[in-house]
């Protein structure tokens, strides 16, 4: 008899249930009474049966779930490219599931890896609730998060970039050019990466002895529309900014359009800095100065971290931040005198 069958039989006997009921609990099925589920889960933990590495070695499917809000942006495509490349090197397939923002409930994504019999899941730009983590753990599935909305606990590894440093570098570049009235457009307020970029912006101004003007800070959605709307508001101020740190390349494109409609030239009338360094930045007119975050490498590192979990290898840190770098192009210049 195999180790897995023997363990299931022992757990079933100790719990006073059938092996089928134990299997239902392992696979996250909902048709088990709460008290019975709690008793079985306690025994599974006692037998080290819910450790992701051990469980997956017994039933490795050769599939990894990538769960993301959408693929309608170059940002998401770069993440996917990195995950898929790393998985392909190991002969592992990638299953992509789209879960729109705001719908990351247990029923919408955390049951998918169990349904797909996946070895692990990489979750992109989302938060992980206790209920979601519990459902994934019950299936013995490893979990890694890229750019989490909020900082997960140490039991959930996460991959990101040095967002604070990127916001600092973007703003310092504009200060060095002579700008003093610098605006910033973040993503959604609750997003960890958005908060960090705005905090970096604030830190650069404070280091330069410039008071932070709350009227110059706006929060969009990291999309073109958010950048356009926020830039319109900023450019309509009695004393508009001479430079805008857009928080993402897509928002920067929205700023470009708002400037065009206002009759302003970039960078002669308005300097613009983005964040991401998407492939399109070289093709914008003018080419966009931006902060590069290594999106493809973030995808690769997330996949490598997942495989470390599956192989019971210790992680150096539950939180990995990859370096950002300022890429100066043509969209920034000294302000008009």
C-alpha positions in Angstrom: 0.0 0.0 0.0 1.4 3.5 -0.9 2.3 6.1 1.7 -0.6 8.3 0.6 -3.2 5.6 0.9 -1.9 4.4 4.2 -1.9 7.9 5.6 -5.5 8.5 4.3 -6.6 5.3 5.9 -5.0 6.2 9.3 -6.5 9.7 9.3 -10.0 8.3 8.3 -9.8 5.7 11.1 -8.8 8.2 13.7 -11.5 10.7 12.6 -14.1 8.0 12.5 -15.0 8.8 8.8 -14.5 7.2 5.4 -11.5 7.8 3.3 -13.8 9.6 0.8 -14.7 12.2 3.4 -11.0 12.8 4.1 -10.4 13.2 0.4 -13.3 15.8 0.2 -11.6 17.9 2.9 -8.2 17.7 1.2 -9.7 18.8 -2.0 -11.7 21.7 -0.5 -15.1 20.3 -1.0 -17.9 22.1 0.8 -20.2 19.1 1.5 -18.6 18.2 4.8 -20.0 19.2 8.2 -17.9 22.0 9.9 -17.2 20.0 13.0 -16.1 17.0 10.9 -13.9 19.2 8.7 -12.2 20.7 11.7 -11.5 17.3 13.2 -10.1 16.0 9.9 -8.0 19.1 9.3 -6.5 18.8 12.8 -5.4 15.2 12.0 -4.1 16.2 8.6 -1.9 18.8 10.2 -0.8 16.3 12.9 0.3 13.9 10.1 2.0 16.7 8.2 -0.3 15.9 5.4 -1.1 19.5 4.5 2.5 20.6 3.9 2.5 21.9 0.2 5.8 20.2 -0.7 4.9 16.8 0.7 1.4 16.8 -0.7 2.5 17.9 -4.2 5.4 15.4 -4.5 2.7 12.7 -4.0 0.5 14.1 -6.8 2.4 16.6 -8.9 0.2 17.4 -11.9 2.7 19.5 -13.8 0.3 22.5 -13.7 0.6 26.0 -12.1 -2.4 28.4 -11.8 -1.7 32.0 -12.7 -4.7 34.1 -11.4 -4.7 37.7 -12.7 -7.2 40.5 -13.1 -6.9 40.8 -16.8 -4.6 40.5 -19.8 -5.6 43.8 -21.5 -2.4 45.6 -20.5 1.3 45.2 -21.4 2.0 45.1 -17.6 0.0 41.9 -17.2 1.5 40.4 -20.4 5.1 40.9 -19.1 4.2 39.2 -15.8 2.7 36.3 -17.7 5.7 36.1 -20.0 8.0 35.6 -17.0 5.9 33.0 -15.2 5.3 31.0 -18.4 9.0 31.1 -19.3 10.2 29.8 -15.9 7.5 27.1 -15.8 8.3 26.0 -19.4 12.0 25.5 -18.4 10.8 23.0 -15.8 8.3 21.3 -18.1 5.3 22.7 -16.1 2.2 24.0 -17.8 0.6 27.4 -16.9 -3.2 27.7 -16.5 -4.3 31.4 -16.7 -7.5 32.4 -15.0 -8.9 35.9 -15.1 -10.6 37.2 -12.0 -11.6 40.9 -12.3 -10.5 43.2 -9.5 -13.0 43.2 -6.7 -14.1 39.7 -7.3 -11.3 37.9 -5.5 -13.6 35.9 -3.2 -12.9 32.3 -2.1 -15.5 31.1 -4.6 -13.9 33.1 -7.5 -10.3 32.0 -7.3 -9.1 30.0 -4.3 -11.1 26.9 -5.4 -9.6 27.0 -8.9 -6.3 25.3 -8.1 -8.1 22.4 -6.4 -10.5 22.1 -9.3 -7.6 22.1 -11.8 -5.5 19.7 -9.6 -2.7 22.3 -9.8 0.5 22.1 -7.9 0.5 25.7 -6.9 -1.0 29.1 -7.6 0.5 32.5 -8.4 -1.9 35.3 -7.6 -1.3 38.8 -9.1 -2.2 42.1 -7.5 -4.8 40.9 -5.0 -5.2 40.5 -1.3 -5.3 37.1 0.4 -8.0 36.7 3.1 -7.7 34.1 5.9 -10.7 32.2 4.3 -8.9 32.1 0.9 -5.6 31.0 2.4 -7.4 28.3 4.4 -9.2 27.0 1.3 -5.9 26.8 -0.7 -4.1 25.1 2.2 -6.8 22.5 2.6 -6.0 21.4 -1.0 -2.3 21.2 -0.2 -1.6 23.9 -2.8 1.4 26.2 -2.6 0.7 30.0 -2.9 2.8 33.0 -4.0 1.5 36.6 -4.6 2.9 39.1 -7.0 2.4 42.8 -6.1 -0.2 42.1 -3.3 -2.7 44.8 -2.6 -1.7 44.7 1.1 1.2 43.0 2.8 0.3 39.3 3.4 1.4 37.5 6.5 4.8 35.7 6.6 3.1 32.5 5.6 2.4 33.8 2.1 5.5 34.6 0.1 5.2 37.8 -2.1 7.2 39.3 -4.9 7.3 43.0 -5.7 9.6 45.8 -6.7 11.3 48.7 -4.8 8.3 51.0 -5.3 9.3 53.5 -2.7 12.8 53.9 -4.2 11.2 54.2 -7.7 8.9 57.0 -6.5 11.9 58.7 -4.8 14.1 58.4 -8.0 11.3 59.8 -10.3 10.7 62.8 -8.1 14.4 63.5 -7.5 15.0 63.5 -11.3 12.3 66.2 -11.7 13.8 68.2 -8.8 17.2 68.1 -10.3 15.8 69.5 -13.5 14.5 72.5 -11.5 10.9 71.6 -11.0 9.3 72.6 -7.7 5.6 72.2 -8.3 5.5 68.5 -9.0 2.3 66.5 -8.9 1.8 62.7 -8.4 -0.9 60.3 -9.6 -1.0 57.0 -7.7 -3.1 53.9 -8.3 -5.9 52.9 -6.0 -5.3 54.1 -2.5 -5.5 50.7 -0.9 -2.8 49.2 -3.1 0.6 48.7 -1.3 2.6 49.5 -4.4 0.7 52.7 -5.0 1.1 53.8 -1.4 4.9 53.1 -1.6 5.4 55.1 -4.8 3.5 58.1 -3.3 5.5 57.8 -0.1 8.8 57.9 -2.2 7.5 61.0 -3.9 6.7 62.6 -0.6 10.2 61.7 0.8 12.0 63.3 -2.2 10.1 66.6 -1.7 10.8 66.6 2.0 14.5 65.9 1.5 14.5 68.9 -0.8 12.9 71.1 1.8 9.6 71.4 -0.2 6.3 71.2 1.6 4.1 68.5 0.2 1.0 70.1 -1.3 -2.0 67.7 -0.9 -3.7 69.4 -3.9 -1.0 68.0 -6.1 -1.6 64.3 -5.1 -4.3 62.3 -6.9 -5.2 58.7 -7.0 -6.3 57.0 -10.2 -6.5 53.3 -11.2 -3.1 52.7 -12.9 -5.1 52.8 -16.2 -5.2 55.4 -19.1 -8.6 56.7 -17.9 -7.4 57.4 -14.4 -4.3 59.2 -15.6 -6.4 61.3 -18.0 -9.0 62.3 -15.4 -6.4 63.1 -12.6 -4.2 65.1 -15.0 -7.3 67.2 -16.1 -7.9 68.0 -12.5 -4.3 68.9 -11.9 -3.9 71.1 -15.0 -7.1 73.0 -14.1 -5.7 74.1 -10.8 -5.1 77.9 -10.4 -1.4 77.1 -10.1 -1.0 73.9 -12.2 2.1 71.7 -11.8 5.1 71.9 -14.2 5.7 68.2 -13.9 3.7 65.0 -13.1 4.9 61.7 -11.8 2.2 59.5 -13.2 2.7 56.3 -11.1 2.4 54.0 -14.1 3.1 54.1 -17.8 -0.6 53.6 -18.7 -1.5 56.6 -16.5 1.3 58.6 -18.1 -0.4 58.0 -21.5 -3.6 59.5 -20.0 -1.5 62.5 -18.9 -0.2 62.9 -22.4 -3.8 63.1 -23.8 -4.9 65.5 -21.1 -1.9 67.7 -21.9 -2.7 67.6 -25.6 -6.3 68.6 -25.0 -5.1 71.5 -22.8 -2.8 72.7 -25.6 0.4 71.9 -23.7 3.6 70.4 -25.2 5.6 67.7 -23.5 8.2 68.3 -22.2 8.3 72.1 -23.0 5.2 72.9 -20.9 4.9 69.8 -18.8 7.4 67.1 -17.8 6.0 63.6 -17.3 7.5 60.5 -15.6 5.9 57.1 -15.7 6.5 53.8 -13.8 6.9 50.3 -15.3 9.0 50.8 -18.5 6.6 48.9 -20.7 7.7 48.2 -24.3 5.6 51.0 -25.7 7.6 53.7 -23.8 10.1 54.1 -26.6 7.3 54.6 -29.2 5.3 57.3 -27.4 5.8 60.9 -28.7 7.9 62.0 -27.0 9.5 58.8 -25.6 8.6 58.4 -21.9 11.0 58.9 -19.0 9.9 56.2 -16.6 10.9 54.0 -13.7 11.7 50.5 -14.8 10.4 47.6 -12.7 11.5 44.2 -13.9 8.1 42.7 -14.6 9.2 39.7 -16.5 11.7 38.9 -13.8 9.1 39.3 -11.1 7.1 36.6 -12.9 10.1 34.4 -13.1 11.0 34.9 -9.4 7.4 34.2 -8.4 7.5 30.9 -10.3 10.9 29.9 -8.8 9.6 30.7 -5.3 6.6 28.5 -5.9 8.9 25.6 -7.0 11.0 26.1 -3.8 7.8 25.7 -1.8 6.9 22.6 -3.7 10.3 21.1 -3.1 10.4 22.0 0.6 13.3 24.3 0.1 13.7 27.1 2.7 13.0 30.7 1.5 15.6 33.3 2.3 12.7 35.8 2.9 9.0 35.7 2.5 9.1 39.1 0.8 11.3 39.7 -2.2 11.6 43.2 -3.8 13.5 43.5 -7.1 15.3 46.7 -7.9 13.8 49.6 -9.9 15.8 51.9 -12.2 15.1 55.3 -13.7 15.1 55.4 -17.5 15.5 58.9 -18.8 14.1 59.6 -22.2 12.6 62.7 -23.8 9.5 63.5 -21.7 11.3 65.5 -19.0 13.1 68.8 -19.3 13.7 71.9 -17.1 10.6 74.0 -16.5 9.9 77.2 -18.5 11.3 80.3 -16.8 
